[in-house]
Amino acid sequence: MNKWWHDKAAYQIYPKSFYDANGDGIGDLQGIISKLDYLEELGIDIIWISPIYKSPFVDQGYDISDYYEIAPEFGTMEDFEELLAQAKKRGIYIVMDLVINHCSDQHEWFQKALADPEGEYADYFYFRAGKNGNPPSNYRSYFGGSCWEPVPGTDQYYFHAFAKEQPDLNWENPKMRQEIYDMINWWLEKGLAGFRIDAIINIKKDINFPDLEPDGPDGLVSYFRVVEQTRGVGQLLKDLKNNTFAKYDAFTVGEVFNMHEEELPEFIGEDGHFSTIFDFSAHCLSEGEHGWYDAPDIDFKEWREAIVNSQLEVQKVGFKANIIENHDEPRGVSRFLPEYARNEAGTKMLGTISLLLRGIPFLYQGQEIGMQNCVWDSSEEWDDISTKDQYQVAKAAGLSEKEALDKCARLSRDNARTPMQWSGERCAGFTQGTPWLKVNPNYSKINVEKQQQEEDSVLHYYKKLIALRKSEEFKEVFTYGRFAPAYEEQENIMAFYRYLDKEETASEESVGVFHKRQENQEPASSRKRVLVAANFGKDAAELPLKCKVKKVLLSNLPENQAGETLVLAGCGTMVLECE
């Protein structure tokens, strides 16, 4: 069944770094409102805003102290309501972050739990007695150290998968769940279109918290290994959807790691828990065995294989959300492209692949101008709690300060959190004050104002790319068309077809109706077929064309040619309509 969000393009805003309207160095809601025309012109339909709730900002707003209040750093509830109204005028839907695995230790519920560890609010969390003077189990939190924090004046500990200031909520408690449902519905009643849902698979716990085999010299085991062994989250997610999202036809995108493969239909099938989930298959390729310090560089063949396999798997089921980067990841240009390709041509090439895959395209602020990783001169410049932890992990593993800095700088979450580069003016035009985080020194070369004036810029290319995806002529094939890989035998080539079979309809595609065929076969008979091809190599590549070209829809370099053969310059990409 077709859904209202199927053909939409989404854009993530990290509000603290987007645009500062009042000069205090922190981005705000009025700043977002002032840039809505920019986003409308870019072609954006859905805006996902990272947390703007009241928070102590230990983890940049992912530690919420009041779900019903806007953080004063960002503005007021009146500002938010104005944002909703102004976005609606432009046909733009607003999606908020939903952080319901944990809250802040400053939340009223947790403060009441600490005041009475035997009372009803303690059961909103996981309070457990220690074992022989030690924590209840040997789990290591995502940000380092034990998942258990002592409750002062007692023999009790409370559980936190993330920072100690982010106690996990007890989803086995029906009263707590109902309070969460009421809050979600309150926001949806305001006119919110839906939510991006943070760390949601973590809500299911083995409430016995058994010890597991340690995976580090500290005697602890990484919590993600615990999540991998935990079953039964589906019933909680079904209950969540039925009590909230389903009542409002809300768009939901889940941040889901460690899902069991066979669960994909339950998550995003026709009656799935969520509208979609992010595809992190390529991002997982740079996970180190012990941390960021031993994370491998991205290998092109592995990257291509990860994306192809994910696309072939998910199109049998539903839609994933495709990303190059987000607030938790380094900049995609610096991560997925070799050094020689970290230029305008390479940036356009990477964007072409991501936006024309099957699924919902999500851009992250600054992606449309090709923002890159920042140059970090010192660990003191970092704000991110995870980066600081990984820096200590690297040093503990024997790396020098310089080596640890270089290794962690590649993957730091702060790379995506540096202020948006609006112009070549002071502080990149982000603020009239002192920015809360370092501005990337390359802002004079890479900024919105400069690219708006250059017809061949990355920004103008992204506008063309989004317009092509949403055009009346090609919207159906890019939304519901199948994905079929092409030229897999060619080194450094990432290519695929998007097509609709003659006997199929878009509505059939959307529910995953498939004929018996090999997924990697060339599409033999189709009523609309598009070839997307990119050369990630340094040198030009000449490829045999397996279809007759009807029209060149997009090309990032004048050297690219589509005649008897397909010629792609180094870092060249073309989008071709085939007969």
C-alpha positions in Angstrom: 0.0 0.0 0.0 1.4 3.4 -1.0 2.2 5.7 1.9 2.4 9.5 2.0 6.1 9.5 2.8 7.3 7.1 0.1 8.4 9.7 -2.4 9.7 12.2 0.1 13.3 13.6 0.6 14.3 14.2 4.2 16.9 16.5 5.8 18.3 16.2 9.3 19.0 19.3 11.3 21.3 19.3 14.3 19.8 22.4 15.9 22.8 23.5 18.0 24.9 23.8 14.9 22.4 24.8 12.2 21.9 28.6 12.5 22.1 30.9 15.5 19.5 33.7 15.2 20.1 35.4 18.6 23.9 35.6 18.7 24.6 33.4 21.7 26.7 30.9 19.7 24.1 28.2 19.8 21.7 27.4 16.9 18.0 27.8 17.7 14.5 27.3 16.5 14.3 30.8 15.0 17.4 30.0 13.1 15.7 27.0 11.6 12.6 29.1 10.7 14.8 31.6 8.9 16.2 28.9 6.7 13.0 27.1 5.7 13.0 28.8 2.3 16.5 27.5 1.7 15.3 24.0 2.5 12.2 24.3 0.4 14.3 25.4 -2.6 16.6 22.5 -2.0 13.6 20.2 -2.4 13.2 18.9 1.1 9.8 17.5 2.3 10.6 16.2 5.8 12.8 17.8 8.4 14.1 15.6 11.2 15.3 17.8 14.2 17.7 16.3 16.7 16.5 16.7 20.3 15.3 20.2 21.4 13.8 19.1 24.7 14.9 20.4 28.0 18.2 18.8 28.9 21.5 19.2 30.8 23.2 18.4 27.5 25.6 15.7 28.9 25.0 13.9 25.6 23.9 16.9 23.5 20.2 16.6 24.3 19.9 12.8 24.2 19.5 13.1 28.0 16.1 14.6 28.4 15.0 16.1 31.7 11.5 17.1 30.5 9.8 15.6 27.5 7.2 18.4 27.4 9.5 21.4 27.5 11.7 23.0 24.8 15.3 23.6 26.0 15.7 27.4 26.5 18.9 27.3 24.6 16.8 26.6 21.5 13.8 28.9 22.2 10.3 28.4 23.5 7.2 26.3 22.7 5.8 29.3 20.9 8.9 29.2 18.6 8.3 25.5 18.0 4.7 26.0 17.1 5.7 28.8 14.8 8.1 26.4 13.1 5.3 23.9 12.6 3.1 26.5 11.1 5.8 28.0 8.8 6.9 24.5 7.6 3.3 23.5 6.9 2.9 26.6 4.6 5.8 25.3 2.6 4.5 21.7 2.5 7.3 20.5 4.8 6.7 17.9 7.5 8.5 18.2 10.9 9.8 15.0 12.6 11.3 15.1 16.1 13.8 12.9 17.8 12.2 10.4 20.2 14.5 9.3 23.0 12.7 6.8 25.1 15.2 4.1 26.0 16.6 6.4 28.6 16.1 9.9 30.1 18.3 12.3 32.1 19.2 11.7 35.7 17.7 15.2 36.2 14.3 14.0 35.1 11.6 14.2 37.8 11.0 10.4 37.6 14.6 9.6 38.4 14.9 12.2 41.1 11.9 10.6 42.8 13.5 7.2 42.3 16.7 8.3 44.0 14.7 9.8 46.9 12.9 6.5 47.4 14.8 3.5 45.9 12.1 1.2 47.2 9.2 3.4 45.8 7.1 3.2 42.6 9.4 5.5 40.6 12.4 3.2 41.2 10.5 0.7 39.1 10.5 3.2 36.2 14.2 2.3 36.0 16.4 -0.7 36.7 17.6 -0.7 40.4 19.4 -3.8 41.4 21.5 -4.9 44.4 25.2 -5.3 43.9 27.0 -8.7 44.0 29.7 -9.2 46.6 30.5 -5.5 46.6 30.5 -5.4 42.8 28.0 -4.2 40.2 25.1 -6.5 39.4 26.7 -7.6 36.1 29.8 -7.0 33.9 28.4 -4.8 31.2 30.4 -2.0 29.6 28.4 1.1 28.6 28.6 2.5 25.1 30.6 5.5 26.4 33.0 3.3 28.5 33.0 2.1 32.1 30.4 0.0 33.8 26.7 0.1 32.9 25.9 0.2 36.6 26.2 3.3 38.8 25.9 3.1 42.7 22.9 4.7 44.3 24.3 6.8 47.1 23.6 5.5 50.7 22.4 2.1 49.5 23.7 -1.3 48.2 21.7 -0.6 45.0 22.9 0.3 41.5 21.0 1.7 38.6 21.5 0.7 35.0 22.6 3.0 32.1 23.6 1.7 28.7 25.0 5.1 27.8 26.3 7.8 30.2 25.7 7.5 33.9 23.6 10.6 33.6 21.2 8.7 31.2 19.4 6.0 33.3 17.6 3.4 31.2 13.8 3.3 31.5 12.1 0.1 32.5 9.8 -0.9 29.6 8.5 -3.9 31.5 6.6 -1.4 33.7 3.2 -0.7 32.1 2.6 2.5 34.0 5.9 3.9 32.7 5.0 2.8 29.2 1.7 4.6 29.4 3.4 7.8 30.5 5.6 7.5 27.4 2.6 6.9 25.1 0.7 9.9 26.5 3.8 12.1 25.8 4.2 10.8 22.2 0.5 11.4 21.5 0.7 14.9 23.0 3.3 15.8 20.4 1.5 14.2 17.5 -1.7 16.1 18.5 0.4 19.3 18.0 0.8 18.4 14.4 4.1 16.6 14.4 4.4 14.3 11.4 6.4 11.6 13.2 9.6 10.7 14.9 13.2 9.5 14.4 13.4 6.9 17.2 16.7 6.7 19.1 18.4 3.5 20.2 15.0 1.8 20.3 16.1 -1.9 20.2 17.7 -1.3 23.6 14.4 -1.1 25.4 14.2 -4.9 25.7 16.3 -6.2 28.6 17.0 -9.6 30.1 16.0 -8.3 33.5 18.1 -11.0 35.2 21.2 -9.2 33.8 23.4 -12.3 33.6 27.2 -11.9 33.3 28.7 -12.6 29.9 32.1 -13.5 28.7 34.4 -10.4 28.9 35.7 -8.9 25.7 38.3 -6.6 27.2 41.1 -6.4 29.8 38.7 -4.5 32.2 36.7 -7.7 32.7 33.6 -6.2 31.1 31.6 -7.0 27.9 30.4 -4.4 25.5 26.7 -3.7 25.9 26.0 -4.2 22.1 26.9 -7.9 22.6 24.3 -8.1 25.3 21.7 -6.5 23.0 22.6 -9.1 20.3 21.6 -11.9 22.7 18.4 -10.3 23.9 15.1 -11.4 22.3 11.5 -10.2 22.5 11.7 -6.5 21.6 9.0 -7.0 18.9 6.0 -7.1 21.4 7.1 -3.9 23.0 7.5 -2.2 19.6 4.1 -3.5 18.5 2.5 -2.1 21.6 4.3 1.2 21.1 3.0 1.6 17.5 -0.6 0.6 18.3 -0.8 3.0 21.2 0.7 6.0 19.3 2.0 6.1 15.7 -0.7 4.0 14.1 -3.4 6.4 15.3 -1.9 9.4 13.4 -0.5 7.7 10.3 2.9 9.0 11.6 6.2 8.6 9.8 8.7 6.7 11.9 12.3 6.0 11.2 14.1 3.7 13.7 17.8 3.8 14.7 18.2 0.1 14.8 21.5 -1.7 15.4 22.0 -5.4 16.3 18.7 -6.5 14.8 18.4 -10.2 14.0 18.3 -10.7 10.2 15.0 -12.6 10.2 13.3 -9.7 12.0 13.5 -7.2 9.1 9.9 -7.9 7.9 8.7 -7.3 11.5 10.5 -4.0 11.6 9.6 -2.5 8.2 7.3 -4.9 6.4 3.7 -4.0 5.4 2.6 -3.9 9.0 6.0 -3.2 10.5 6.9 -1.5 13.7 8.3 1.5 11.8 7.9 3.2 8.5 11.6 2.6 7.8 14.9 2.2 9.6 18.3 3.6 8.7 20.7 1.5 6.6 23.9 1.4 8.4 25.4 -1.4 6.4 28.2 0.7 4.9 28.9 2.6 8.2 29.6 -0.7 10.0 32.5 -1.4 7.8 34.7 1.1 9.7 34.1 -0.5 13.1 37.3 -1.4 14.9 37.8 -4.6 16.8 38.7 -2.7 20.0 37.6 0.8 19.3 38.1 3.7 16.9 41.9 3.4 17.1 42.0 0.2 15.1 39.1 1.0 12.8 39.9 0.0 9.2 39.6 2.4 6.2 36.7 1.8 3.9 37.4 -0.7 1.2 35.6 0.1 -2.0 34.6 -3.5 -2.8 33.3 -4.2 0.7 31.4 -0.9 0.6 29.8 -1.7 -2.8 29.0 -5.3 -1.7 27.4 -4.0 1.6 25.1 -1.6 -0.2 24.1 -4.0 -3.0 23.3 -6.8 -0.5 21.3 -4.5 1.6 19.3 -3.2 -1.3 18.6 -6.6 -2.7 17.4 -7.8 0.8 15.3 -4.9 1.8 13.4 -4.5 -1.5 11.7 -7.9 -0.7 10.3 -6.3 2.4 9.9 -2.6 2.4 12.0 0.6 2.5 15.1 1.6 4.4 16.3 5.2 4.9 19.6 5.8 3.0 22.3 8.1 4.6 25.8 9.1 3.9 26.3 10.8 7.3 24.4 12.0 10.4 25.1 13.6 13.8 26.7 10.4 15.1 28.9 9.7 12.1 31.9 11.6 10.5 31.4 13.4 7.2 30.7 10.9 4.4 33.1 12.7 1.9 36.0 12.1 4.3 34.9 8.6 5.1 33.7 6.9 2.0 35.9 8.6 -0.7 39.6 8.1 -1.3 41.7 11.2 -0.8 41.9 11.9 -4.5 38.1 12.0 -4.7 37.5 14.4 -1.9 36.6 17.2 -4.3 33.4 18.5 -6.0 33.2 15.7 -8.6 33.6 13.0 -6.0 31.1 14.6 -3.6 28.5 14.8 -6.4 29.3 11.1 -7.3 28.7 9.9 -3.7 25.5 11.9 -3.4 24.2 10.5 -6.7 24.6 6.9 -5.5 23.0 7.6 -2.1 20.0 9.6 -3.3 19.0 7.3 -6.2 19.1 4.0 -4.3 15.8 2.4 -3.4 14.6 3.9 -0.1 14.0 7.2 1.6 16.9 9.6 1.1 18.1 11.4 4.2 20.5 14.4 3.9 22.4 15.7 6.8 22.9 19.4 7.2 25.9 20.5 5.1 26.0 17.3 3.0 24.4 19.3 0.2 27.5 21.6 0.0 30.0 18.8 0.6 31.1 19.6 4.2 34.1 17.5 5.3 35.7 16.4 8.5 37.2 19.1 10.6 40.9 19.5 11.3 41.4 19.0 15.0 44.5 20.4 16.6 43.9 19.1 20.1 41.7 16.7 22.0 40.6 19.8 24.0 38.7 21.0 21.0 36.3 18.1 21.2 32.9 18.3 23.0 31.6 14.8 22.2 31.4 12.4 25.2 32.0 9.4 22.9 35.1 10.9 21.2 36.6 11.7 24.6 36.1 8.1 25.7 37.6 6.7 22.5 40.6 9.0 22.8 41.3 7.5 26.3 40.8 4.0 25.0 43.4 4.7 22.2 45.9 6.0 24.7 45.4 3.1 27.0 46.1 0.8 24.1 49.6 2.3 23.8 49.1 5.0 21.1 50.8 8.3 21.6 48.8 11.5 22.1 49.3 12.4 18.4 48.4 8.9 17.2 45.3 8.8 19.4 44.3 12.3 18.2 44.7 11.4 14.5 42.8 8.1 14.8 39.9 9.5 16.8 39.7 12.6 14.6 38.7 10.4 11.6 35.6 9.0 13.3 34.7 11.7 15.8 31.0 12.6 16.0 32.1 16.3 16.4 33.0 16.2 12.7 29.3 16.4 11.9 28.5 18.8 14.7 30.8 21.7 13.6 28.6 24.8 12.7 26.8 24.8 9.3 28.9 26.8 6.8 26.5 29.4 5.5 29.1 32.0 4.1 32.7 33.0 4.0 32.1 35.6 6.7 33.3 35.3 10.3 32.3 32.0 12.0 31.0 30.8 8.6 27.9 33.0 9.0 26.6 30.7 11.6 26.6 33.2 14.5 27.4 36.8 15.4 28.7 35.5 18.7 31.2 32.8 19.8 30.3 29.4 18.4 29.8 26.6 20.9 32.1 24.3 18.8 35.0 24.9 16.5 34.1 26.0 13.0 35.8 23.9 10.2 38.7 26.0 8.9 37.7 25.3 5.3 34.5 27.4 5.5 35.9 30.1 3.2 36.1 27.5 0.4 33.0 25.4 1.2 29.9 27.4 2.1 26.3 27.9 1.0 26.6 31.5 -0.2 29.5 30.7 -2.5 27.8 27.7 -4.0 24.6 29.5 -4.6 26.5 31.8 -6.9 28.2 29.0 -8.8 26.0 27.1 -11.3 28.2 24.0 -11.3 28.5 23.8 -7.5 27.7 20.8 -5.3 24.6 22.6 -3.9 23.2 23.2 -7.4 23.9 19.5 -8.3 22.1 18.3 -5.2 19.1 20.4 -6.2 19.1 18.8 -9.6 19.5 15.4 -8.1 16.5 15.8 -5.7 14.4 17.4 -8.5 15.1 14.4 -10.7 14.2 11.9 -8.0 10.9 13.7 -7.4 10.1 14.6 -11.1 6.7 13.5 -12.4 8.5 11.5 -15.2 10.8 9.6 -12.9 9.3 9.7 -9.4 7.6 6.3 -9.8 10.8 4.5 -10.9 13.0 6.1 -8.2 10.4 5.5 -5.5 9.0 2.1 -6.3 11.4 0.7 -8.9 13.5 -2.3 -8.3 17.2 -2.2 -7.7 19.5 -4.4 -9.8 23.3 -4.1 -9.6 25.3 -3.7 -12.8 29.0 -3.9 -13.8 29.9 -5.7 -10.6 32.9 -7.3 -12.4 34.4 -3.9 -13.1 36.9 -2.5 -10.6 36.0 0.8 -8.9 32.6 0.9 -10.6 29.4 1.3 -8.5 26.4 1.0 -10.8 22.8 -0.2 -10.7 19.5 -0.1 -12.6 16.3 1.3 -11.2 13.3 -0.1 -13.1 9.7 -1.1 -13.1 8.7 -4.2 -15.0 6.0 -3.8 -17.6 3.6 -6.1 -15.9 4.1 -4.5 -12.5 2.4 -1.5 -10.9 3.9 0.9 -8.3 1.5 -0.3 -5.7 2.7 -3.9 -6.2 6.3 -2.8 -5.9 5.5 -1.1 -2.6 4.3 -4.3 -1.0 7.2 -6.3 -2.4 5.5 -8.5 -5.0 8.3 -10.3 -6.8 8.4 -12.6 -9.8 10.8 -15.6 -9.9 14.1 -14.2 -11.2 17.6 -13.8 -10.1 18.1 -10.5 -8.3 21.3 -9.8 -10.2 19.9 -10.3 -13.7 19.9 -7.4 -16.1 16.3 -6.2 -16.4 15.1 -7.6 -19.7 11.7 -6.0 -20.1 10.7 -2.8 -18.3 8.4 0.1 -18.9 10.9 2.6 -17.3 14.6 1.9 -16.7 17.4 4.1 -15.4 21.1 3.3 -15.2 23.1 5.0 -12.4 26.8 4.5 -12.8 29.8 6.0 -10.9 33.6 5.6 -11.3 35.3 5.7 -7.9 38.7 5.3 -9.6 41.2 7.9 -10.4 41.5 7.1 -14.1 38.7 7.1 -16.7 36.8 3.9 -17.3 35.1 2.7 -20.5 32.2 0.3 -20.0 30.1 -1.6 -22.6 26.6 -0.2 -22.6 24.0 -3.0 -22.2 21.1 -0.8 -23.0 20.4 1.9 -25.6 20.5 5.3 -24.1 17.4 7.3 -24.5 18.5 10.4 -22.5 21.3 11.6 -20.2 19.5 12.7 -17.1 22.5 13.9 -15.1 26.3 14.0 -15.4 28.8 15.5 -13.0 31.7 16.0 -15.4 31.8 17.2 -19.0 34.3 14.4 -19.8 31.7 11.7 -19.2 30.2 10.3 -22.4 27.4 7.9 -23.3 27.5 6.8 -26.9 28.4 3.3 -28.2 30.1 2.8 -24.8 29.8 4.5 -21.5 32.9 6.6 -20.6 33.2 7.8 -17.1 36.0 10.2 -16.1 37.8 9.6 -12.8 35.2 10.4 -10.1 32.6 10.6 -12.9 28.9 9.7 -12.5 26.1 9.6 -15.0 22.3 8.9 -14.7 20.9 7.5 -18.0 17.4 6.7 -19.1 17.5 3.5 -21.1 15.1 2.5 -23.9 
